[in-house]
Amino acid sequence: MARISKDPEERRIEIIKAAERLFNEKGFSNTAVSDIVKSIGVAQGTFYYYFKSKDDVFNAIVEKFLDESMAGITEIAKHEKLGTREKIELVLEKGLELIENNEGVISYLHTKGNMDLHEKVEKKFVEYTVPLVVNIVKQGIQEKLFDLEYPDEVVEFLMTGSHYLGDINIYLEDKEEYLKRVRGVQFVIQRVLGVDSNTMECLTSKFISKLERLLD
């Protein structure tokens, strides 16, 4: 049977998706380039036409992960018919969904050898999401849900410090320690946003419950 010729960009995306699936199923270290090409029925040379190495395709996966994360958050933040509570719940749900569906990729991203890439990803994520989260917070102020001054500066401070929870895989072996950190951050955000504990619990209860299940 003759091999199907594909558009170069289509082939590149196919390789990225195959590698992403295998990294999440088997882990980065347990996946060889030969596994990737075998899964989509192409020669090993085809892989190296598009990518220099397995690390190179991993970088492309991370870029894809970032683009998808940002697209999802942007859609929620700019939705005109959603209230602040709904937006917060949906953003938190989207975050857990991305973690759950990309466990292998995220785990490898947090290894010591990838610290530079990790920092680059965090910086780009924070730079992009700060304006979106600021808009949600300002909407919450208008709806009398939040009570704070300097929303732009406060959100930038909180988002910059989000790396405190970012390395979820580091804490997978100590669920209680990680959940204590989550509760600590929850307390700080509650005080900064000027909401009472009951309101904060309502905003984050679904997130905490799903996070606990994810850590089991």
C-alpha positions in Angstrom: 0.0 0.0 0.0 1.4 3.4 -0.9 2.2 5.7 1.9 -0.2 8.6 2.3 1.4 12.0 1.6 0.5 14.7 4.1 0.9 18.4 4.2 4.1 19.2 6.2 2.3 21.1 8.9 -0.3 18.3 9.2 2.5 15.7 9.5 4.3 17.8 12.1 1.1 18.1 14.2 0.5 14.4 13.9 3.9 13.7 15.3 3.4 16.1 18.2 0.0 14.5 19.1 1.5 11.0 18.9 4.4 12.0 21.1 2.1 13.8 23.6 -0.1 10.7 23.9 2.8 8.4 24.5 4.5 10.7 27.0 1.3 10.8 29.0 0.7 7.1 28.8 4.3 5.8 29.3 6.3 8.8 30.5 8.9 10.7 28.6 11.9 8.5 29.7 10.0 5.3 28.7 9.1 6.5 25.2 11.6 6.2 22.3 11.5 8.0 19.0 10.9 4.6 17.5 7.7 4.3 19.5 6.4 7.6 18.3 7.0 6.9 14.6 5.7 3.3 14.9 2.4 4.6 16.4 1.7 6.7 13.3 3.3 4.4 10.7 6.1 6.7 9.4 9.9 6.2 9.1 12.3 7.5 11.8 13.8 9.8 9.3 10.4 11.6 9.0 10.6 12.4 12.7 14.1 13.9 12.4 12.9 16.0 9.4 10.7 17.9 11.7 12.4 17.6 15.1 16.1 17.4 16.1 15.4 15.2 19.1 12.9 13.9 21.6 13.5 17.0 23.7 12.7 19.1 20.7 9.3 17.5 20.2 8.7 17.9 23.9 9.2 21.6 23.6 6.6 21.7 20.8 4.2 19.8 23.1 4.7 22.4 25.9 4.0 25.2 23.4 0.8 23.4 22.4 -0.1 22.9 26.0 0.4 26.6 26.7 -1.7 27.6 23.7 -4.6 25.3 24.7 -4.4 26.5 28.3 -4.5 30.2 27.3 -7.3 29.6 24.7 -9.5 27.9 27.3 -9.0 30.6 30.0 -9.5 33.4 27.4 -12.8 32.0 26.3 -14.0 31.8 29.9 -12.7 35.2 31.0 -14.2 37.1 28.0 -17.6 35.4 28.1 -20.1 38.2 28.5 -22.9 36.1 30.0 -21.0 34.5 32.8 -20.9 35.9 36.3 -17.7 36.1 38.4 -18.5 33.0 40.4 -19.1 30.9 37.3 -15.9 32.2 35.6 -13.8 31.3 38.7 -15.3 27.8 38.9 -14.7 27.2 35.2 -11.1 28.5 35.2 -10.3 26.2 38.2 -12.0 23.3 36.5 -10.1 24.0 33.3 -6.8 24.0 35.2 -7.4 20.6 36.8 -8.6 19.2 33.5 -5.3 20.2 31.8 -3.3 18.7 34.6 -5.2 15.4 34.6 -5.0 15.1 30.8 -1.3 15.9 30.6 0.1 14.2 33.6 3.1 12.7 31.9 4.1 15.9 30.1 3.7 18.0 33.3 5.7 15.5 35.3 8.7 15.6 33.0 8.4 19.4 32.7 8.9 19.6 36.5 12.2 17.6 36.6 15.4 19.3 37.6 16.8 19.1 34.1 13.9 21.2 32.7 14.1 24.1 35.1 14.9 26.6 32.4 12.0 25.5 30.3 9.7 25.3 33.3 10.6 28.9 34.3 10.0 30.0 30.7 6.5 28.4 30.6 5.5 29.9 34.0 6.7 33.4 32.9 4.7 33.2 29.7 1.6 31.8 31.4 1.6 34.5 34.1 2.2 37.3 31.5 -0.7 36.1 29.4 -3.2 35.3 32.2 -2.7 38.3 34.5 -4.8 40.7 32.3 -7.6 38.0 32.0 -7.7 37.4 35.7 -7.6 41.1 36.4 -10.8 41.4 34.3 -12.5 38.7 36.3 -11.5 40.3 39.6 -12.7 43.7 38.4 -16.0 42.1 37.4 -16.2 40.7 40.9 -15.7 44.1 42.4 -18.5 45.5 40.3 -20.7 42.6 41.4 -19.9 43.4 45.0 -18.3 39.9 45.4 -14.8 41.3 46.1 -13.6 44.3 48.1 -10.1 45.4 47.3 -8.0 48.2 45.9 -5.3 48.0 43.3 -6.7 44.9 41.5 -4.0 45.0 38.7 -1.1 45.0 41.2 -2.8 42.5 43.5 -3.5 40.0 40.7 0.0 40.3 39.3 1.5 39.6 42.8 -0.7 36.6 43.3 -0.1 35.1 39.8 3.6 35.6 40.1 3.6 33.7 43.4 1.5 30.9 41.8 4.7 28.8 41.4 4.2 27.9 45.1 1.5 25.5 43.9 2.8 24.9 40.4 4.9 21.9 41.0 2.0 19.6 41.7 4.0 16.4 40.8 6.6 17.1 43.5 3.8 16.8 46.1 2.0 13.8 44.7 3.7 11.6 47.3 2.6 13.8 50.2 -1.1 14.6 49.6 -1.6 16.2 53.0 1.3 18.5 52.6 0.2 19.7 49.2 -3.4 20.2 50.4 -2.1 22.3 53.3 -0.3 24.5 50.8 -3.5 24.8 48.8 -5.5 25.8 51.9 -2.8 28.3 52.8 -3.0 30.0 49.4 -6.8 29.9 49.6 -6.6 31.8 52.9 -4.2 34.4 51.5 -6.5 35.0 48.4 -9.6 35.2 50.6 -8.0 37.9 52.7 -6.6 39.8 49.7 -9.9 39.7 47.7 -11.9 40.8 50.8 -14.3 37.9 50.8 -15.6 36.0 53.8 -14.7 32.3 54.4 -18.1 31.0 53.4 -18.0 32.7 50.0 -14.4 31.5 49.4 -15.5 28.0 50.3 -18.3 28.1 47.8 -16.0 29.4 45.1 -13.3 26.7 45.6 -15.1 23.7 47.1 -15.5 21.9 43.7 -11.9 22.6 42.9 -10.6 21.2 46.2 -12.8 18.1 45.9 -11.5 17.3 42.4 -8.0 18.1 43.4 -8.2 15.6 46.3 -9.5 12.9 43.9 -6.7 13.7 41.5 -4.1 13.3 44.2 -5.4 9.9 45.3 
